[in-house]
Amino acid sequence: MKNIFLVTLISLGLISCSNEELGLNDHSAEISANAQYSLKKGNPNSNSSYTDYNVHVGVSADGTLWTYTITRSKPNAKNLSHFIIDLGNCGDESASFANIIYATVNGAPANLVPTEGSGTGCDPQATTTNFVKVNTEAATSWVIVIKFDRGYASAEADSWIKAGTSCNSAKSTAPGCPIEDYCSFSQGFFFANGALQNGASASWVNGLTIGGVTYNQAQGMTIWSIDRGPGGNQVLNAFFQLGAVRLSGVDSEVQTQADIIDDYFTAVGNVFGYLVTVNGKTYFNLPTNGGGYTVAQVIAAGSAIGTFVDENHCD
């Protein structure tokens, strides 16, 4: 009987210990879960916003060197952990991580990768798989310089700033489509006598429109022939210079000068309406101003285009 009673006490003791142990394990699990929740939730004081920073983007004239200057717009803004830029902004011709020659952060070699890594909370791959992540260290401000192996035009793209426990996205300027190499033939290529044999005729198929008037190749060459004779007119030099870059398909590269010349000749109309012959000399007697510009301004615009052609002449 004593043995039975002893066994019963031992059993109850074991059950009690087991329950206490179970209760302790449950409490430990609860503490662990709460700790994980706290880590995941983060300290509210570590939160940040994209607007806590100013991002200024500078691009070199040839589109190869991109400079991102990031400063704090608030004195208590957190240190940056990294900056992510979307590169996929021109389909198959987009810039990529492989096109980066080098990068620096505040003058030192940059630590950059083509993947997000883990635990950042940025998730750029939700919108693009073509991006570069630039890791940064504590600093007052950050100057990120990225050199590409070719030039890219500017495009609007997503960017991400990781600071504190937050990662925030906003639109920024980023590499877009590649800048195409361009060149222009000179005015003589299109207007001189050799234009009938050098292949220039292919560029004249749709004519040349200047000032709203479209001229064919024969007319263009006639204007050249007359103007290059005794009745030369420097204003027509601007006409020929604009014609050269327009027939070369690169007049957008000198848009400001092209607009001046176009405005003048829009007011003038068809230049053949100003063809006169005096004392056996035939020439174009063009107005001294038109479209809000003087002939001096038109001549200067033509000279600027001539300089462009000299610097970017087709081989």
MOPEPE-V224034 format. One record per residue. N is the residue number from 1. RES is the residue in one letter. OMEGA is omega in whole degrees, -180 to 180 (* if undefined). NEAR is the number of other ideal C-beta (glycine too) atoms within 10 Angstrom. D_LAST is the distance of its C-alpha to the last C-alpha in Angstrom with 2 decimals. Layout:
BEGIN
N,RES,OMEGA,NEAR,D_LAST
N,RES,OMEGA,NEAR,D_LAST
END
This chain:
BEGIN
1,M,177,5,116.14
2,K,180,6,114.81
3,N,-180,7,112.17
4,I,-179,8,111.03
5,F,179,9,110.88
6,L,178,10,108.89
7,V,-180,10,106.37
8,T,179,10,106.00
9,L,179,10,105.35
10,I,-179,10,102.76
11,S,179,10,101.00
12,L,178,10,100.96
13,G,179,10,99.61
14,L,179,10,96.81
15,I,-180,10,95.94
16,S,178,10,95.97
17,C,-180,10,93.75
18,S,180,10,91.39
19,N,179,10,91.17
20,E,179,10,90.59
21,E,179,10,87.84
22,L,179,10,86.26
23,G,179,10,86.43
24,L,179,10,84.78
25,N,178,10,81.96
26,D,-179,10,81.44
27,H,178,10,81.28
28,S,179,10,78.81
29,A,180,10,76.62
30,E,178,10,76.84
31,I,180,10,75.88
32,S,-180,10,72.95
33,A,179,10,71.78
34,N,179,10,72.15
35,A,179,10,70.22
36,Q,179,10,67.35
37,Y,180,9,67.42
38,S,179,10,67.31
39,L,-177,10,64.31
40,K,-178,8,62.52
41,K,177,9,63.46
42,G,178,13,62.38
43,N,-180,10,63.49
44,P,180,8,62.88
45,N,-180,9,62.05
46,S,180,11,59.05
47,N,179,14,57.45
48,S,179,22,54.28
49,S,178,16,52.06
50,Y,-178,18,48.32
51,T,174,12,49.32
52,D,-174,20,50.82
53,Y,171,22,47.30
54,N,180,12,44.41
55,V,178,19,40.96
56,H,-177,12,38.07
57,V,176,16,34.50
58,G,-178,12,31.61
59,V,178,17,27.96
60,S,-177,12,25.15
61,A,-179,8,22.26
62,D,175,11,19.97
63,G,-178,19,22.85
64,T,-174,18,23.47
65,L,-177,15,26.68
66,W,-178,23,29.70
67,T,177,15,32.91
68,Y,178,21,36.20
69,T,-176,14,38.97
70,I,179,22,42.35
71,T,180,13,45.43
72,R,175,17,48.97
73,S,177,12,50.00
74,K,-178,11,53.61
75,P,-177,6,55.31
76,N,178,8,56.89
77,A,-176,19,53.76
78,K,172,21,53.66
79,N,177,14,51.38
80,L,170,25,48.35
81,S,175,20,48.57
82,H,-179,22,45.08
83,F,-177,25,42.26
84,I,-180,24,40.59
85,I,175,27,37.31
86,D,-180,24,36.39
87,L,-174,26,32.87
88,G,-172,19,33.06
89,N,179,22,31.53
90,C,178,15,28.79
91,G,-178,7,30.40
92,D,-179,5,28.74
93,E,-179,10,25.69
94,S,170,21,28.01
95,A,178,28,27.85
96,S,179,14,30.52
97,F,-178,14,32.53
98,A,-180,7,30.40
99,N,-179,18,27.32
100,I,179,19,29.26
101,I,177,11,28.45
102,Y,176,11,31.41
103,A,178,17,33.84
104,T,172,16,36.48
105,V,-177,24,39.58
106,N,175,14,40.77
107,G,-180,8,38.72
108,A,178,8,40.17
109,P,-175,9,38.55
110,A,171,19,39.10
111,N,-177,13,41.19
112,L,-177,21,39.33
113,V,179,14,39.85
114,P,180,14,38.63
115,T,-178,12,42.25
116,E,-171,19,44.96
117,G,-177,10,47.78
118,S,175,6,51.38
119,G,-178,6,53.60
120,T,-178,15,50.97
121,G,-177,13,51.89
122,C,179,21,48.34
123,D,178,12,47.64
124,P,-178,22,43.90
125,Q,173,11,43.83
126,A,-180,9,45.85
127,T,-178,12,42.63
128,T,173,16,39.80
129,T,-178,12,39.41
130,N,-178,16,36.03
131,F,175,25,36.83
132,V,177,25,37.07
133,K,179,22,40.36
134,V,179,21,40.36
135,N,-177,15,43.78
136,T,177,20,45.06
137,E,-178,13,48.07
138,A,-180,9,50.47
139,A,176,12,48.98
140,T,176,8,49.28
141,S,-175,12,45.76
142,W,175,21,42.78
143,V,-178,16,39.14
144,I,-180,23,37.13
145,V,179,18,33.54
146,I,180,25,31.37
147,K,178,15,27.96
148,F,-178,22,25.80
149,D,174,10,23.08
150,R,-177,14,20.71
151,G,177,18,20.90
152,Y,175,24,23.35
153,A,-179,14,24.35
154,S,177,16,28.02
155,A,174,18,30.72
156,E,-176,12,34.50
157,A,177,20,36.20
158,D,172,19,39.53
159,S,-177,23,40.43
160,W,174,23,43.70
161,I,174,27,45.71
162,K,179,22,48.52
163,A,-175,24,51.13
164,G,179,19,54.80
165,T,-175,18,55.96
166,S,170,18,53.66
167,C,-175,20,50.18
168,N,-176,18,48.77
169,S,175,17,45.68
170,A,178,13,43.75
171,K,177,12,40.39
172,S,177,20,37.72
173,T,-176,18,33.98
174,A,178,26,32.09
175,P,178,31,28.68
176,G,-179,19,27.75
177,C,179,16,24.73
178,P,174,17,21.51
179,I,-177,16,19.00
180,E,173,8,15.97
181,D,-179,8,12.50
182,Y,176,13,11.05
183,C,179,15,8.41
184,S,170,25,9.09
185,F,-179,20,8.37
186,S,-177,18,10.73
187,Q,180,24,14.28
188,G,180,16,14.26
189,F,-176,20,11.93
190,F,-171,25,14.80
191,F,-178,25,17.82
192,A,-176,17,17.82
193,N,-178,11,19.46
194,G,-177,12,16.42
195,A,179,22,15.94
196,L,-177,12,18.57
197,Q,-173,8,16.81
198,N,180,13,13.05
199,G,-178,11,13.74
200,A,-177,22,14.01
201,S,-180,12,17.68
202,A,180,7,17.24
203,S,-178,20,16.43
204,W,-173,19,19.53
205,V,-179,8,21.97
206,N,180,9,23.69
207,G,178,15,23.32
208,L,-179,21,22.30
209,T,175,13,24.98
210,I,-179,24,25.50
211,G,178,20,28.94
212,G,179,12,30.33
213,V,-180,17,29.76
214,T,-180,12,27.53
215,Y,175,20,26.07
216,N,-175,13,24.90
217,Q,-179,19,22.21
218,A,179,10,24.92
219,Q,179,17,26.26
220,G,180,23,22.99
221,M,177,19,22.35
222,T,178,15,26.02
223,I,179,21,25.79
224,W,-177,21,22.87
225,S,180,13,24.90
226,I,-175,19,28.00
227,D,-179,22,26.55
228,R,176,15,24.67
229,G,-178,11,28.07
230,P,-176,10,31.13
231,G,-177,17,31.32
232,G,-179,12,28.21
233,N,-176,19,28.47
234,Q,177,14,26.49
235,V,179,23,27.15
236,L,174,24,25.12
237,N,176,19,22.12
238,A,177,28,22.39
239,F,-178,29,22.66
240,F,180,23,19.39
241,Q,177,28,17.53
242,L,178,27,19.08
243,G,-178,26,18.36
244,A,-179,26,14.59
245,V,180,26,14.53
246,R,177,22,17.28
247,L,176,25,15.76
248,S,177,22,12.62
249,G,-178,12,15.36
250,V,-178,19,15.09
251,D,178,23,17.86
252,S,179,10,20.04
253,E,178,16,18.14
254,V,-171,24,19.61
255,Q,-178,10,22.80
256,T,180,8,25.21
257,Q,179,25,23.61
258,A,-180,20,23.05
259,D,179,15,26.75
260,I,-178,23,27.91
261,I,178,28,26.21
262,D,-179,20,27.34
263,D,179,18,30.86
264,Y,-176,26,31.11
265,F,172,25,30.08
266,T,177,14,32.30
267,A,-179,15,35.18
268,V,-175,23,34.13
269,G,-179,14,33.76
270,N,-175,14,32.43
271,V,180,22,31.17
272,F,177,13,32.77
273,G,-179,11,36.08
274,Y,-180,14,35.55
275,L,-179,15,34.93
276,V,175,10,37.67
277,T,-179,9,38.76
278,V,-180,9,40.89
279,N,177,4,42.29
280,G,-180,6,39.98
281,K,-179,10,36.88
282,T,-180,14,34.90
283,Y,178,18,32.92
284,F,-179,20,32.44
285,N,-174,11,35.16
286,L,-179,20,33.82
287,P,-180,14,36.06
288,T,174,8,36.06
289,N,180,15,35.79
290,G,179,19,35.35
291,G,-179,18,35.05
292,G,-179,10,36.42
293,Y,174,18,33.81
294,T,179,14,34.12
295,V,179,17,31.66
296,A,179,12,31.00
297,Q,179,18,29.89
298,V,179,28,27.68
299,I,179,19,26.09
300,A,178,15,25.58
301,A,178,24,23.93
302,G,179,22,21.49
303,S,179,15,20.78
304,A,177,16,20.17
305,I,178,28,17.59
306,G,177,20,15.93
307,T,177,12,15.90
308,F,180,19,14.39
309,V,179,22,11.45
310,D,-177,10,11.09
311,E,-177,9,11.36
312,N,-176,16,9.09
313,H,177,13,6.32
314,C,179,12,3.79
315,D,*,3,0.00
END
